[in-house]
Structure formats: C-alpha cells, structure tokens
Amino acid sequence: MAPRTHIVAVGRMKTGAERDLFDVYAGRLNPAPELREVEEKRRLEGPRLKAREAELLLGATPDGAMVVALDERGRQMSSRAFADRLGAWRDEGVRDVAFLIGGADGLDESVRAKADLILSLGEMTWPHMLVRGMLAEQIYRAHAILSGHPYHRD
C-alpha cells in the first residue's frame, strides 16, 4: 500500500492558477495528498521567522513520517529516481511521507536536520505557492511510473 502523502507548507494558497494546478494533480491521486498549511501571524523577521516556521512545519508533520524537505540546496532527482524512492518507502511499509515547503526565505536548518531527504526542484528559484502544484504533479507522475501508466514516457 502506498504511503499517505502530506504536503506541509508555509502560507495560505488563495484561489487562482497556483491553486488550480495543485487541485488538478492532487485530484488525480487516490487518496489525494493532504495539504496542511501553516502560518505565523506575528510580525517576525529573518532567523526568528524561519525558526518559527520550522516549528510550525515540524508540528504539522505526522509522527513517524518520512520527511522530505524541499530546498534549493537539496538533491536533484529525475522523475524516475523520485518514483523509485517513493516505491522503496512503500515497499518498506512507510505509512506517511511529508513534504515540507518553507516560506519565502526558505527553510530553517532545524527542518533540514530532521529530513530523511532534502530535495531540490532545480537550481532556479520557484515561488513557494507554485511549488505545491509542481510537487503534486511529480507525486502523480511517480505513481504513474510505479503503476506502469503511460502518463510518464521515458
């Protein structure tokens, strides 16, 4: 059985193109990834804000989940390698995989330290609201690869 997927992200996604993109790919997955959005309401800045966002992200992560931190300094993987990693976790009986997306200033080192995998979507900088949809598409693609569905073509 495939692990439950959680996307834990800083900020609240509003209606619009980014939300639509996320909804399209999340809707193709059964079950759909659970989107957990966290937000600090106090006016914090710099390291204090990143530290607080880290607390919120880690606090919203299911206990025992494999933690994947999305970070520009992380490992870049092909879609097939990403699918293989998810498939290995499935085969190992992992129940939950949580993908953590930081705010505009990135992730605090405490999140990176807790991560089982630090993943980069490339060297370019992406808006953190757009990353939700891009990640949902890659999770869907991974499921397609693992099931032999023709969505992914080598």
C-alpha positions in Angstrom: 0.0 0.0 0.0 1.3 3.4 -0.9 2.2 5.8 1.9 -0.2 8.6 2.7 1.2 11.8 1.3 1.2 15.1 3.2 2.3 18.5 1.8 3.1 20.8 4.7 3.7 24.3 3.6 4.1 27.8 4.9 1.4 30.3 3.8 -2.1 30.0 2.6 -2.8 29.3 -1.0 -5.6 31.5 -2.4 -7.8 30.8 -5.4 -6.1 31.2 -8.8 -3.7 29.5 -11.2 -1.4 28.0 -8.5 -4.4 26.5 -6.6 -5.9 25.2 -9.8 -2.6 23.5 -10.8 -2.4 21.9 -7.4 -6.0 20.8 -7.5 -5.6 19.2 -10.9 -2.8 16.9 -9.9 -3.9 16.3 -6.3 -7.3 15.3 -7.7 -5.7 12.6 -9.9 -4.3 10.8 -6.8 -6.3 8.5 -4.7 -6.0 9.3 -2.0 -5.2 12.9 -2.7 -2.2 14.4 -0.8 -3.3 16.1 2.4 -2.3 19.8 2.2 -1.5 21.3 5.6 -0.8 25.0 5.5 0.8 26.8 8.4 1.3 30.5 9.0 2.8 32.7 11.6 0.6 35.7 12.3 3.1 37.6 14.4 5.4 40.1 12.6 8.7 38.2 12.9 11.6 38.6 10.6 14.8 36.9 9.5 16.1 34.0 11.6 13.3 34.3 14.1 10.6 33.9 11.4 12.4 30.9 9.8 12.8 29.3 13.2 9.1 29.8 14.0 8.0 28.5 10.6 10.2 25.4 11.2 8.3 24.8 14.5 5.0 25.1 12.7 6.1 22.8 9.8 7.5 20.1 12.0 4.5 20.4 14.4 2.1 19.7 11.4 4.1 16.7 10.3 2.6 13.3 11.2 4.6 11.4 13.8 6.8 8.8 12.2 6.5 10.2 8.7 9.4 10.2 6.3 10.3 13.9 5.9 11.2 15.4 2.6 12.4 19.0 2.8 12.1 20.9 -0.4 15.2 23.1 -0.5 17.2 24.7 -3.4 20.4 23.2 -1.8 18.9 19.7 -1.9 19.4 16.7 -4.1 18.1 16.9 -7.7 16.4 13.8 -8.9 14.9 12.6 -12.1 11.2 11.7 -12.1 12.1 8.0 -12.3 14.6 8.3 -9.3 11.9 10.1 -7.3 9.4 7.4 -8.1 11.9 4.7 -7.1 12.4 6.5 -3.8 8.7 6.6 -3.1 8.4 3.0 -4.3 11.1 1.9 -1.9 9.4 3.6 1.0 6.1 1.9 0.0 7.9 -1.5 -0.1 9.5 -0.8 3.3 6.0 -0.2 4.8 6.3 3.5 5.4 2.9 4.8 6.3 3.3 8.6 5.8 5.6 10.8 3.7 5.5 14.5 4.5 6.9 17.1 2.0 7.8 20.3 3.7 7.8 23.6 1.8 9.2 26.7 3.5 8.2 30.3 3.2 9.7 33.0 1.0 13.0 32.9 3.0 13.4 29.1 2.8 13.8 26.5 5.5 15.5 26.8 8.8 18.4 24.4 9.4 16.3 22.5 12.0 14.0 21.3 9.2 16.9 20.2 7.1 18.3 18.3 10.1 15.1 16.4 10.6 14.7 15.5 6.9 15.1 12.0 5.6 15.6 13.5 2.1 16.4 17.1 1.1 15.0 17.6 -2.4 15.5 20.4 -4.9 13.2 21.0 -7.8 16.2 22.6 -9.7 18.6 25.4 -9.4 16.1 28.0 -10.3 14.1 29.8 -7.7 10.3 29.0 -7.7 7.5 30.8 -5.9 6.6 28.7 -2.9 2.9 28.7 -3.8 3.8 27.3 -7.3 5.9 24.5 -5.7 2.7 22.9 -4.3 1.4 22.2 -7.8 4.8 21.2 -9.2 5.2 18.8 -6.3 1.7 17.4 -6.7 2.4 16.8 -10.4 5.7 14.9 -9.6 3.9 12.8 -7.0 1.3 11.9 -9.6 4.0 11.2 -12.1 5.7 8.9 -9.6 2.5 7.0 -9.1 2.1 6.7 -12.9 5.7 5.3 -13.2 5.2 2.8 -10.4 1.9 1.6 -11.8 3.1 1.4 -15.4 0.6 4.1 -16.5 1.5 5.8 -19.8 1.4 9.3 -18.4 5.2 9.2 -17.9 7.1 8.4 -21.1 10.9 7.9 -21.0 
